[in-house]
């Protein structure tokens, strides 16, 4: 099960670096009444995210982001940046819950919206479809009766032969309602890429150096980034538990790390400091 807040915030952060993590709807006060999340439910949403044109860019673009999330027949559907994950484990009650299933992400880094002409001269990259397992744990009632702490990790491999590598993406999210109609979540996350992933996105070979004027660079495996995201949601009828329409606002910062930061694509033509903001609407049925 997921909270109305986490459902609607997904519309705003689908293109963000951190995957939205599942929360228990019991973490929002329901005054003893049932909620829209007691059975099957589905959420659709859309948002606009303002962020770097590629990972490590200092040029910023607007990106539209449709999203679907829900729980159908006991299978949870949760958003990922340009993708989704399935939770195949049944709910374990009101205590600690575990999640496990497959995750999917379509990575379009440097495949579209390359604003820097020097980086564009290196050529557009292919989109990567990353698939792999995701697992997590959610601990309710950490500081009070309605909050929760979620820890999770996605491990994915490219199956389209673009970067042809592996990515590991851990995250920690603290969620708390502020009232019956508003809530916030703070997420810390990171990304680690293997040698194939790093070489595809951050290396500059001899041919690329000749075309772009950038120095050659050979990127090795390691963490690409770490960041923090703060998300706030407000239900437009003042009740997060009955579904309907909600507004979501997101702000985040991440720092490029290791060879990703040292790559001339970032260190010369971009920036290690990455900012993002988003605004979205979601509707829960």
Helices and strands as residue ranges (DSSP letters): H 4-13, G 25-27, E 41-52, E 60-72, E 75-80, E 83-87, E 97-107, H 117-121, E 128-140, E 148-158, E 166-179, E 182-193, H 195-202, H 206-212, E 222-235, G 240-242, E 244-256, H 258-262, H 264-267, E 273-284
